[in-house]
Amino acid sequence: MIADRLFEPGTVPEWTTPEWYQGREVAPHLEQEGHRERLELAVQYLRPYLRGHTVSDLGAGDGGLLSMVQKGALAVWGYDLAPVNQAAAAARGVKVETLDVIKDWDRVILGDIVIATELLEHLIDPLDLLCRVHTSNAQYLLASSPYTETRESHYEFHTYAWDREGYYALLRAGGWLPITAGTAWISQVVLCTRS
């Protein structure tokens, strides 16, 4: 089982801070091969649960995934650290608020379904976020993360790397029980319910 922390204890990697995201460019995942496959798999998993539910995306980026699920949901909320994503999301017909979901937790609106795709591997304490979401009224969690990364080979701005077993262990430790899972491109996509 791989569950590697990719930074030294006591350090705060610069890419985990809101300041680092101020100059970031939009990453149009909906238009990128590989990422689009991951988003489509996420929608496939979420579709049966959307009607009558609200959705919060804690790392919404440019709103690609929210734009794909908003028609089936009662309401959607999106949050991201990069200010440039507000305009990009608006062009997709969704609102993404520039917000640090960790530091500004009291301002986050959590829906019945919470999305944390390609987010947990960027955080200093992903378990803390999972536990916070678990103590809310959220019924479902959709999470994704690369499953091919290791301590020796990983994206330079990731703070953790997990294989499938390591990712499941993290989700379970946060109070979430995987119910549907698969892979698309380099990512594992997991839909969970409360355990």
Secondary structure, 3 states (H helix, E strand, C coil): CCEEECCCCCCCCHHHCHHHHCCCCCCCHHHCCCHHHHHHHHHHHHHHHHCCCEEEECCCCCCHHHHHHCCCCCEEEEEECCCCHHHHHHHCCCCEEECCCCCCHHHCCCCCEEEEECCHHHCCCHHHHHHHHHCCCCCEEEEEEECCCCCCCCCCCCCEEECHHHHHHHHHHCCEEEEEEEEECCEEEEEEEEC
